[in-house]
């Protein structure tokens, strides 16, 4: 088994994040520090240590969905001392978040210790849709929506196209639905900054076919088998 897949399967992080951990020299195999991403390990015999802790493959996988509140960082420990999403999770199993939400963004987040599952959700080649409800100050015109759909230009680079649907205007703020399938860093916020609109509330309500539903802020619940299997369709 490749080392990054082993680390991910142990619930350390997604495969791509595990590659960063390997390159940082934080992983040793049988006492030797490894920085080569192509290393293959024997998960039954080799002693694999990350940051002084030996890792073992889990006996079972856990899949949770969370309604992340604003004011929580998507990390196991925050260098700035902020609250993290794992302060809200009660689990005897080491979990990691599948993808991220900004500190000031709320809504649906998936947690697991299954690296292969995380890869199905996050790898760009699978084009997993993510839907957000976005509330902005002022009134959005159809011309604004057209620009967002086409892909705004940020720092000379055109952002990916998006599905944008007007929901309502209450006289002060406009609410729209935005669906993306690439997930570049801060993509939704950059989209609205590019047209001069200030986001008041950003909330993710769907990942693939999994919806937030009526889950309370700060709470988690197990994903159903149907929700888990929905990411494997077409493989």
N, C-alpha and C positions, 0 to 999 in steps of 0.2 A: 504494500500500500504506500502511495506517495505520502511524504511527510506532511504536506499541507492538508491533505485529505484526512490523515490520522488526527491531526490537531483539531480540525473542524469537527470531526466525528466525536471527539471528546468533549465538545461543547465549549471550546475555547473562543471561537469566533467563526465568521464566514471564511471560506477558503481564501478569498483575496486578502482579507485582513490577516489571516494566518501567514500568508506569504510575506507580508510586511514584518511580522513578528520574527520570522525566520531570518530575513535579511538584516534585522537589527541585532542578530547574534544572541538572541534570548533563549535559544533552544539547543539542548545538547542531547546526543544519542550515544548511549553507553560511555558517557564521560567526555565525549568530544563535541565541542561547539560546532554547530552546523549553520552555514549561511547559503548553501547550495539548494535551490528550490527543487532540483531534480532527484534528491535523495529518496530512496525507497527503504521503508522500515518493515521489520517483522513485528506486527502488533502484539504477537504472543510472547516473543522472546526479548525484544529490545527494551532497554530502559530509557524512556524519553522524558526529559525534564524541561519545564518552562519556568523561568524565574524562580528556580529552586524547588518547584513542586512537580512531583512525578505524576504523569497523566495516564489514565486507563480508559479504555473504551467503556461507555455506559452500558448497563445491562438492559436499559429500556430508554426509549425516546419520549420526550415531553414536547407538546405543542400547545402554546397558549396564545390567546389574543388579548390585548390590553387597550384600554382607552387612556392614552397618555395625556396627563394634564399639562398645561403650560407651566414653565418654571421647573422642569426636570430635564437633566441631561441624559442622552442615550449612551451611557457608558457604565462600566462596572465601578469605576472610581474616577472622580473629577479632580483635576489638578488645581482647580480654582475653589474647591470646597463646596460646590453647589450640590443640591439634592440630585440623586440619580433615579432612573426608573426602577432600579433594583432595590431601592428603599421601599418600594411598593409591593414587591413580590415575595411571597412566602413559598419557598421551595427548597427541598433537600438536595435538589439536583442543580448542578452548575449550568446555567442557561446563558445564551447571548441573544441580542436583538437582531432580527432579520431586517437589514436596512436601518435607516435612521429617520428621526424627525428632529427638526431644529428645537432648541431650548424653548422658544416662544411659540412653537407649533403644537397643536394637540390632535388627538384622534387615534386612529387604528394603528397598532404596532404589533408585530408578531414576535414571539419569543420561543426558542427551541434549544435543544442540544444536538440536533440532527443537521450536520453540515451539508449533506446531499439535498435535503429539503430546502435549506437556505439558498443553495445554489440555484434551484429551480425558480425561486422567487426573485432573486436579485440579478442573475446573470443577464446582460443585455440581449443575448441571442433569443431569450424566451419572450421578450416584449410583454412583460406582465404589466397590465394596466393598473394605475393608481388614480383614484378619484378624490378630489378635494373640494370642499365648500370654502369659497373665498369671499370675505366681506371687506369691501374697500370704501373709503370716504368718497362722497360725491356720487354723481350719476355717470355710469358708463354708457357711451354711445355705441351704436352698431359698428361704427368705424373702428372704435377701440377693440371690440371683440374680433373684428376681422384681422387686425394686426396680430393679436394674440394667437389666433388660429394659424396664421401663416408662419409664425415664428419670428419673434422680435430679434433685433440685432443688439448684442451686448459685447462691448469691447471689440467691435469689429467682426464678431462671429455670430452667425445666425443661430438662435436657439432652435431646438427641435419643434416641429409643429405640435399643436395641442387641440383637443376637442374642448370648446368653450361654449357653455350654455347659460344664457341670462335667466336668473331665477326670480328676483324681485328688486324693487327700489322703494324704500320706506320714506323717502323725502330727504334723508340724510346720507344713507349708505346704500350701496348696490351689492347684492349677493349673486354670485355666479358659481357654476360648477365647472371645474377644470379637470380634464382627464389627460394624463401623460403616460408614456410607456417606456421612457428611457431613464428618468430619474437622475439627471445631473445635479450636482450640489447646489442647493438653494434655487433650483430651477424656477419654481412657481413665484417666489419672491422677486427674482431677477426679472421675470416676465412683466410683472406689474410696475416695478421700478422703472423699467424701460419706457413705459407709457405715462410715467409721472403720477402713478396712483399709489397711495399709502394703504397697505393692508392692515386692517384693524383686527381681523381674526382669520386664521388659517387652520383648517381642520380636515384631516384625512378621514374619509368615510368608507373607502373600499380599497382592497388590494386583490386584484384578480376577481374572483367570484365571492371572496370573503368580505362581508359587510360589518360595519361597526354595530349597527342595530341599537338596542337600548342599553348597552353596557355603560355603567356609571363611570364617571371620571375617576381615574386612579385604580380601577378594578381590573382584574383579569379573570378569564374563564377558559377552560379547555376547548380547543378546537374540535369540531366534530370530525369523524372519519371522512365524511363527504367533503368538508372544507379542505382537509389535508390532501385528499385524492384529486381535488379540482386542479391542483397545480401540475399533476402528472398527465393531464389530458393532452394527447397529441404526441407524446414521447414514444 
